[in-house]
Amino acid sequence: MSKLTVEEIEMVADLARLELSDSEKEMYSKQLSVIFDYVDMLDEVNTVDIVETCQVTGLEDVFRDDVVEVSDSEVVKKLIAQFPDKVDNLLKVKQVFDN
């Protein structure tokens, strides 16, 4: 059993910018030690003849070309008319980026 020390937990907490109480440090020391012990058990599995597998679903990324479709000017006018905040033919939306 590879026991993580409280000092190691403090170092990880510092890197993650977490403030932990003494009881939390002790708790995480025990919990993470158990997790690392489980990972160590996986090292014992013989994987010599096992082929690497990146994914098993067969799914692939699907892309399509962006195509601009010209809309009828009457349809555009009706859409703009329904938008709650607008200036002329421009639609006003909430700011996305701070200045």
PyMOL commands that set and color helices and strands:
alter all, ss='L'
color gray80, all
select helices_A, chain A and resi 6-15+22-42+73-82
alter helices_A, ss='H'
color red, helices_A
select strands_A, chain A and resi 86-87+90-91
alter strands_A, ss='S'
color yellow, strands_A
deselect
rebuild
show_as cartoon
